[in-house]
């Protein structure tokens, strides 16, 4: 079977590449190594575009032209804008008998408006099956008249396909794109803090700067202003380990933000990020998929975001990831990967 796997917008969020790559490996176990190929995502997903407008004028309708048996979408695509972005394509593809699969799917805001819009759309154009990436999504849709599986985020499959480079010194990965990096105070003292945990026999106290946090909570564009106002001199290392600071957004490329603090890193390719997280002694991040990759390679991670998309961590037992650095049971992860592949094989 010929399968088109929707992907892209890696440069504006490299985490998209993580679940694109992992999902491709998973689908290849089902359809065969040479039968799954990437196709670029819809243009309304670009940063700062009004997705309710659908495709921009003069966009070539590539998805509607595909000569495939399956079209597969991944990630938190279950939004109120979903029908505006994919409606025409789903209609034309289903008329030609192309099957649509949602793999590692999730809601974005998990509110009533979103659920109602998605349900109406999928009742009109039902997919062949849906594999969710978190139980919150699964519990909403499991009683809908669609074959549904309580699955994993596709990025958890990445270690099956990518063997990372090694580095010759230990380091922490601090990834803060939207929200400000907390100031770290080590040891026991009376410093006011927003979070505290013990790691490697040392007490870590974290304090988030209020001004930068205020702007970050306002929105993406305001968050950039907040970063511009950040005049702290953050450390290049802690406890003898370097701090590497990956930035997940290469586009728009704002040098003043990306290289604001020591040991910063950004790239329009994905694989260096995977090596960074695979070797991290500990990752602190406000990006969901920075933590996913760190956990998937067996390392501890702590998440700093209020986004409901963090629901995917409960699926792998990382319930406490917002409170302290956690790891996951890799044997359990492998057993769940195997079950998901078996489900897909049995139902395509």
Helices and strands as residue ranges (DSSP letters): E 3-7, H 15-31, E 36-40, G 43-45, G 51-53, H 62-65, E 70-78, H 82-95, E 99-107, H 112-124, E 129-132, H 135-141, E 148-150, G 154-160, E 171-175, E 183-186, E 195-199, E 202-207, H 210-218, H 220-228, E 237-238, E 241-246, H 255-258, E 264-265, H 271-278, E 282-285, H 288-296, E 300-303, G 308-316, H 330-347
